[in-house]
Amino acid sequence: MKAEVKVSMNYMQLKNKAREKLRSEEGYALAVRRMIEPEPVFGD
């Protein structure tokens, strides 16, 4: 039995678009900010 792998071209395009945004100064700053923001314990 052969395994079959399907790749969505739309997924690949969106992934590349997100990667490009993260490479910008603004995107990098936002990513760093999100890394240090803790989630509230009780979901306020």
Wavefront OBJ file of the C-alpha trace (Angstrom):
o trace
v 0.000 0.000 0.000
v 1.440 3.391 -1.014
v 1.151 6.440 1.187
v -0.202 9.509 -0.536
v 0.733 13.051 0.444
v -1.415 15.974 -0.648
v -0.234 19.561 -0.357
v -2.633 22.465 -0.631
v -1.217 25.227 -2.835
v -3.412 27.741 -0.991
v -1.847 26.628 2.300
v 1.643 27.043 0.877
v 0.841 30.542 -0.402
v -0.606 31.613 2.953
v 2.367 30.130 4.794
v 4.813 32.047 2.592
v 2.811 35.261 3.020
v 2.909 34.883 6.819
v 6.647 34.169 6.717
v 7.245 37.342 4.670
v 5.251 39.413 7.168
v 7.287 38.043 10.071
v 10.508 39.018 8.302
v 9.511 42.701 8.305
v 10.514 44.911 11.242
v 6.893 45.424 12.266
v 6.099 41.720 12.033
v 9.174 40.741 14.028
v 8.334 43.284 16.746
v 4.801 41.903 16.993
v 6.049 38.307 17.170
v 8.495 39.178 19.962
v 5.735 41.007 21.841
v 3.428 37.998 21.583
v 6.138 35.689 22.919
v 6.325 37.546 26.244
v 2.614 38.269 26.845
v 1.328 35.672 29.311
v -2.215 34.401 29.049
v -4.495 35.162 31.984
v -5.043 32.253 34.352
v -8.825 32.627 34.526
v -9.500 33.826 30.980
v -10.573 37.387 31.814
l 1 2 3 4 5 6 7 8 9 10 11 12 13 14 15 16 17 18 19 20 21 22 23 24 25 26 27 28 29 30 31 32 33 34 35 36 37 38 39 40 41 42 43 44
